[in-house]
Amino acid sequence: MNVPAGDAGRSLAAEGERTFQLRDLSDAATYVVDDAGHIVGINPRAEQMLNRAASTLLGKDAHDLLHRGKYGESLPRSRCVMRQALISGETRQGHQEWMERGDGSLIAVSWMVTPCRIGEGGQGALVLFHGESAPTHAEGQPRPSASSMPELDRLALLAETTATLTSSLDVDETVRQLIRLVVPLLADWGVVDLLTEEGGVARVAVVHYEHGVRVHRRDLEGPMPPVPQESSMPLSRALRGVTPALVGPQDYQGSPDSDIAVRQRELFEETGMHSATIVPIRGVREVVGALTLGRSERSGAFTSADLLLVEDIARRAGLALDNARLYERQRRVAETMQRHLLPTLPRVPGVLMSARYLPAPDASQVGGDWYDAFVLSDGATGLVIGDVVGHDLDAAAGMAQVCNMLRAYAGEVEKPPSEIVNRLDEAVVRMAETTMATVIFARVEQPAGAWRLRWTNAGHLPPLLVERDGRARFLDDGSGLMLGTGLPAAREDAAVELLPGSVLLLYTDGLIESPGHSLDDGLARLARYASSLVDQPLGSICDALLAGVRPSDNDDDVAMLALRIPG
């Protein structure tokens, strides 16, 4: 909850003690945190010792802002004894912990943390501290309670968590890797609940380690009831981003306060978990979900030190999931924009056309591939295939600009393809954002009864022409520099007759390129497949080429435009 700056008169009550106000503690530096660890009150003495104004402290996470190691390094939550005192809900005290002051210097403090009530029914903790003039190690100084893992193994696990979870930009893969990291190392059961973009909750993973393998309990996964803001049950609190908790079946023996608490009680009954940790999964801006780790077969219960470790793991998972969701949103935006820009193919008497667009399988690999077809002012049909360099939203935006300019220039005057593309190249160089692209612009025309293709190629892969008898050849003529280089380009036009029954294919590199094979191998494969399909319906040819030619290890998008002269 938010507390106005300077509200040192806020009423608080220590557990079992009289009501008091922060201004009553004039000799001790004091601040108050809510159940999420955010500072909600501070007295003048603490402002003075920390060299920080209340306005810079209120609402901030006390651990992230203040708690440091002895050399000023950021302190992992799993090693912070003051953080452990907060989540344990017990009164604890200690010596020679370090806080960072407003000027970046460190101050060694002795401290005490005790639970308190905030306002009407709110829970938090009161932190009192004073500086140590001679920092020395104090006998009996509290340290994190015993953990099921040695310290070096804990640090290694956190390092592996960071490296593993940041290697993927796919939400499902990140969840799978998270479960793999903690089950069975820390728990027999791993449960992940994620908040959906629509505001609901989905239980996306329930995994049990049995007989040496991780088994997904699909029957326990699926949509979850909504999270009531007033619920005090551990899962509801975690999904709201408040303090993590050590939980057991006893926490769900009373009357549940919500439907989601009923589902959680059923989870404990079904799994037989006798000890569990429930921690929020926090992203950069908001809570992403919650992680529940449970023990049913192993006898040891989770400790508060284990809880801090799981909290650290969940924070790393939250950042990874946040990034994955961001990339998925970016992909949806770019893909929607691309699909809206891709045209409805015109009906041209005497010509059949079909097109396909396939987005990249990786959410991060949004490209700038496009196709276009339109009737020109002189009755000819314009064909375009292009690819803006890059695999991100900028590439998709660049594609939209290049596509629209080409349409405008081609429809303005009746000029050869090479002159249209030269004019387009001049415009691309002047674009505010540096853009490079490959493109083929072609005219399909019937000047004297026979159909003819006239085209120019700005750095793109050559069109493929397959005759009625299956003979295939790549149209390598008319090739020149790609768009956006800023170099002078002497572009040429090329022409070829389109015989009845022949199929023309324009495509982007996502159809044939593969990290494991050469470009020539991909072109040869395309020619073989297309030759064997020439007598199929045009749409079936496109589908078969996507299924049979596109390499499985290609993470690029694909645009394809096919044309047939019926015979």
N, C-alpha and C positions, 0 to 999 in steps of 0.2 A: 504494500500500500504506500502511497505517496505521502510524505510529510513535508510541509512548507519549510523552506530554509529558515534556520534560526529558531525552530520550534523546540526550544530546550525545556519548555514547560509541559511537554506531553506527559500524561499520566501513565505510569507503568506499574506492574506488580510482579515482584520476584515470587517464585513458587513458594507459598507458605509464609510470605512476608507482607508487611503493610504496603499500601500504595505510596509511591514517591514520584518525584519529578527529576528530570536530568539536572536541573539547576541546583537541586539539593546536593549534588555530588561535585562541589566546586573544587575539591582538592584532588580528585581523580579524573584522569582522561577517560571519557566514556562515549561509546556509541552503541546504538541499538540496530540489530538486523532483523528482517522479517524471516519467514520460514523458507524463503528462496535465497537467503544470504545477502540481500540488498540492504544497504544502510538506509534507515528510515528516521533516525534521530542522532544528534551529536551535540555534545556540550562544548562551551568555549575553550575549556582546558585541552580537549582533544584537538580542536582546530589549531590551537597554539603549538602543541607538541608535533603535530603532523605537518605544520606549515601549509595547511590547506583550508580554504574557505568552505563553509558548510554547503554552499551552492555547488561546489565541485565534487562533493561526496554523496549527497543525498540521491538515492535511486541507483547508485553504482554497486556492483558486486564487490563486497569487502575483500574477498580473497584475491580477485584479479587485480584490484586497485592497490592493495596495501601489503599483502603477505609476500615476503621474499626469502630467498636463501641467504646465507651469511655473506655471499659475494655479490648480492644484488640480483641474482638470477631469478627468473620466474619459478615459483615453487609448485610442483605438481600437486594437485589436490590430494592424491594418495599419500603424500608425505607431510601434509600440513596438520599439525596437532590441534591448532585452533579450529580448523574446519571440522576435524573429527569431534571436537567438543560440541560444536553446533549441531551436528546431525545425530549425536548420541542422545541429546536431550538431558544430559547430566551436567552438574556443576563441576568444572575442572579448572585447574590453574597450572601455571608453569613459568619458566624463566627463559631468558635469552632467545626469544624469537625475534625476528626482524621485520620491521615495517619500512616502507618507502615513503619519505616525506615529499612535499610538493616540489622541492628543488632537486629531487633525484637522490639526495643523500639517504643513508640508512640510519635507523635508530633501533637499538636493542631494547626490548621491553620485557618486563614481567607482566603477567596477565591473568585474568580470571574471566571465565565465560559461565553464565548461569541462565537457565531458561526464564522467560518472562511472558506475561500476557500483554498484547498490544491492543488497546481500544476494546471493542466489544467482541470478545471471542477470538481475536487474532493471537497467533503464537509466534514467538521470536526468541531472541537471546540478547542479553545485556553483556557487553564486553567492557571490562575495566582494565586499564593498563597504565603503567608508569615506566619512565626510562630507567635504564641501568647505567650507572656512571662508570662501572668497571665490568665490562662484559666477561664473565667467567662462567664456566659450566657449573650448574647447580646440581648437587646430589639429589637424586629422586625426581629429576625433571621428567615429566611424563612424555612418553613416546607413543607412537601408534600401537594399538593393541595387537596381539599376536595375529599374524596372517597365515593363511594356508600356503603362501609362497614366499621363498627367500627374496630379499630385496633385489638382488641382481636379476633374478628371473622375472620379477615384476617390471623392472626397467626394460628388460629385453622384450617382454610382452607389449608394453606400451610403444616401444620403437617399432615392433613388427605391426602393431595395429595401425599406426600412422602410415607406414609404408604400404601396407596391403590395401587399406580402405581408400587411400587417395589414388590408387592405380586404376580405378574404374569410375566411369561416369554413368553407370547404369544402376538404378535403385535396387532392382532385384538382385543383381550380382553383389552389390554392397551389403545387402542383408545376408546373403549366403556366406560371404566372407566373414562378416561379424560373428555369425553363429559358429563358423568353423574355428575362429580364434578362441572362443570362450567355452565351447562344449567339445570334449569333456574336461578341458584343463581346469576350469573353475566350477563347473556345475554339471549335473546330469540332464537338466532341462534348460532350454533357451527359448524365450518367448519375445517376439518383437511386435509391438503395436504401433502403427503409424497414423498420424493425423492426415486425413485426406484434404485435398485442395477445396473440397466442397464443405469442409467443416466437420465431417464425420470421423469415425475411427475404424480402422481395419486391422484385424489380427493377421499379419502377413506371414508369420512363421511361428510354429510350435514344434520344436525338435527335441527328441529324446535320444540319449546315447545308450544303446543296448546291444549286447553281444558284439561289441567292437565296431559298430557302425552308427551313424546318425540317421534316425528314422523320423520322417516328417509325419506329424499327426494332422493330416488334412481335415479330419473330422472336428478338430478343435480350432481351425482357422476360419477366417471369414469376417463379415461385417460385425461391428460391435455396437452396443447402444451408445447414445450420446453421453458426454461428460458433463454432469451438472456442476455448476460453479460452486455450489454450497457443500458438495460432498467432501467429507473428511477422510475417506478411505484412501489407502496408499496409492493405488493405480490412478485414481482420479486426480490426486494431488500431483503425481508425477507427470501426468498428461497436461496439467496446468503449469508445469515447470517449477514446482516447489521442491523442497528438500527431499532427497532420496531416503529410503527407509529399509530397515531390516524387518522382514515380515515372516509370519508363520501362520499355520491354519487357525490358531487361536484368534487372529485378527479378524477372521470372517465367521466366527461362531455366533456373534450377535445378529440382530436384525439388520439386514443390508439397507443402506440409505439410498440405493439407486439400482437400476437394472444392470449397469456395468459392474457393480459390486457383486451382484448375483452371478454374473458370468465368471468373475474372478474366483468366487467361492467354489463354483463348479470346477474350475481349473485345478484348484488345490485338491479337491476331492478325487478328480480323475487321475491326476498325476502322482498323488501321494507325497507331494513335496512337504518336508517338515521344516525347511528353512529356505528363505528366498531373499533376494535383494531386488528392489524395484527402484529404478533410477530414471530421471528424465533424459531423453535424447534431444539435446539442444542444438539448433543450427545457429547461424550468425545473427539472425534477426528474431527468431521465434522458436518455440518448441516444435520439434519434428515428430516426436513420439515418446515411447517408453520401452525400456529393456528390463525384462524380468528374468533373473537367473535363479534356478531352484535346485535343491538337493533332495533326492528321495532315497537313493541307494547308499550313498556314502553317509557316514554317521556324523561327521563334523558339521556344526552350524556355521553360518557366515558370521564373521566378526565385523566390527566397525572399520577396521583396516581394509578388509575385503571390500566393504561397501565403497570406500574411497577409491579403491582401484577400479571397481566396476564403473563408478562415476566418471573417472578419467577416460576409460575406454568408451563410454557412451558419448562423452563430449567429442571425442575424435570421430566417432561414427556419425554424430550429428553434423559435423562440418562436411564430411564426405557425402552424406545424404542430401544436405542442403545444396552442395555443388551439383550433384547428380540431378536433382529436381530442377535446378536453374538451367542446366543444359537441355533437359527434356522440354522445358518451357520454350527455350530458344529454338529448339528444333520444330516444335509445333507451330510457333509463330512463322518461322521461315518457310516451313513446308506449306502452311496455309496460304502464305503470300505467293509462293511459287505456283501452287495449284490454281489460285485465282487468276494468275497472270497467263498461265498456259491456255491457249485458245481452244475454242470449239472449231474443229476442222471444217472448212467450207465445202459445200457440194459443188463439184466441178464436173460438168458433163464430159464423159469420156475418160475420166480419171478416178481411180479408187485410192483413198488414203486411210491410214491408220497410224496411231501414235501411242506411245507409252511413256510414263514417267514413274521411276521407282526411287524413293528417297534412300539415303544412306542408312545402313542398319545401326550405325553408332550415332547416339544423340548429339555428339560433339561435331560430327562430320556433315554439317549442312552445307550443300554446295550451291553453285550458280549455274547448273545445267538447264537448258531450255530448248524447246522447239517452237516453231511458229509456221503458220501457213495462212495465206490471205490472197484474195484476188486483186490484181493490180488494175490501174486505170485503163490499160490497153487490153484487158481481158486475159492476160497471162496470169499464171498462178505463181506467187512468190513462196519459196520454201526456205526455212532457216533452221539451222542447228548450231548451238553455241554453248560455250563453257567459260564462265568467268573464273579466273585464277583465285583459289582460296577455298576454304571449307569452314565458313562461319556465316553469321548473319550479314556481315559486310559484303560477302560474295553474293548472297541472295539479293541484297539491295542493289549492288552494282549490276547484277543481271537484269533487274527490272528497268534500270535506266537505259542500258544498252539495247535491250529488246524494244523498248518504246521508241528510242531514237531511230533505230533501223526501220521500224514500221513507218515512221513519219517520213524519213528520207526516201524510202522506196515508193511510197504512195504519192509523193510530191511531184516527181518528174519521171519521164520515161527514159531512163538511162541504163547503160549496161551494168551488170552486177559489180564490176570492178570499180566503176566511178562511185556507185552508192557506198561501197565499203570504204573507199578512200575518204569520202566525206565523213563517214561514221568514225573512222580512225582519228581524223582531225578533232572531232568533237570529244572523243574518249580521252584524248591527251589533255583536254582543257577541263575535264571533270574535277571537282573539288577534292574528291578522294581518289588516290592513285588506283587505277583499275586497268588490268590487263585481261584479255580474253581472246579465245579462238572462236572463229565463226565461219560458216559457209552460208553464202546467200546465193540462191539459184532461182532461175525462171524456168517454168515449164510452159512451153508455148507450141502452137500448132500453125506455123506460118504458111505452109503449103500442103496441108492435109496430113503430113507425118508429124508425130510428136517429137519435140526436141528439148533437151535439157541444156541450159546455158548457165554457167556458175563461175564463181571465184571463191578461192579458199584462203582464209587468213589464219594460217597455222593450225588448222584443225585436221583430224584424221580424215583420210580420203573417203568419199562415198563409195558404196559397194553396189555394183550393177550386176544382177543375175538374169541371164537370158532365159527364155522359155525352156530351152533344152538343158538347163542346169549349169551352163558355163558361167563362171563368176569372175569378175575382174574389178580391181580397185581403180577409181578414176583419179589418178595422181596429177593430172594437168591442172593448170590454173592456180598453183600453190604459191603463197607469199607469206610475208611476215604477219605475226599475230597483231592484234590491236593493242594500242597503248604503249608501244615501245618508244615512241617519239622519234623514230628513225624514218627517213624517207623510204617509201615502198613503191616499187614499180609493179603494180598489180596487173594481172592479165585475166582475161576471160577464156574459158574453155567451153566446148560444146560437144554433145554426143546425141545420136538419134536414139529414141526410146521405142523399141520395137514392140508390137503387140505381145502380151503375155510376160513381158519383162518386169522385174521388180527392182526398184531403187530403194536403197536403205541409207539413211543418214542417222548417225549415232554419236554418243559421247564416249569418252575413254573408260567410264565406269563399266561398260559392257564387256571390255576385253582385257583391261589391264590387271595384272596380278603381281604382287611382290616376288612370287616364286618363279615367274616365267617371263620370257622376253616379249616385247611388243609384237615382234614378228610371229611368235607362237600364237598370240591372241588373235591377230589378224587372220592367220591361216585357219584357226579353229572356226572363226566367224564365217569365212568363205565356205568351208566344208558344210557346216550346218545349214547355211542359207541355200546352198546348192541342192541339198536333199529335201528342202521344204518348199521349193519354188511353186509347186502345184497346189499347195495348201491355201485356204482363205487367208487374206492379208492379216487379219487380227490374230489368227492361229500362228502365223509365222512369227509375229512379234512376241507372243507369249512363249513360244517354244525357244526362241533365241534367248530370252531372259532366263528361262529355266535351264537351258543346256549350255549356253556360252558364258554367261556371267560367272566369274570365278567366285568360289565360296569365301576366299580370303580377301576380297575386294571390299573396302569400306567407303567407296565413293557412290554418289548417286548416278542414275542413268536416265538419259533422255533419248528417245528413239522416234524417228519419223519414217514411215514406209509408204511408198507410192507404187501403184501398178497401172500399166496400160492394158486394159482388157483386150483379149484377142479371141 
